[in-house]
C-alpha cells in the first residue's frame, strides 16, 4: 500500500493566548507503530505522529504549550 510521503500538521496556539497556529511538516519514516500504522516525524525527529483520514495523532505531546491529541493534517506533494 502506498503511503503519502509528507503532511502539513497544524498545531493550534495556546488557549486564550490568541497565538497563531503553527504548521509542522512531517515526513514518512521507515518505522511503524505497535498497530502497524506508519510513523511520520518532523525534521528534528522529536515530533512523531500517526496520520489517518486527515487527522494526525501525536505519539507524544506536540512541541509548544498545548497538549492536543487530534491535529489537522493535509497531504503535501
GILINNOR-V347216 format. One line per field, one symbol per residue. psi: psi as a letter, one per 30 degrees, with the letter a starting at -180 (. if undefined). Layout:
psi=???
//
This chain:
psi=kkkkeklkkkjllkkffgkklkkkkklklglllfgfkkkklaffgfjklkkjhgkkjkflklkafljkfjkkkkkl.
//
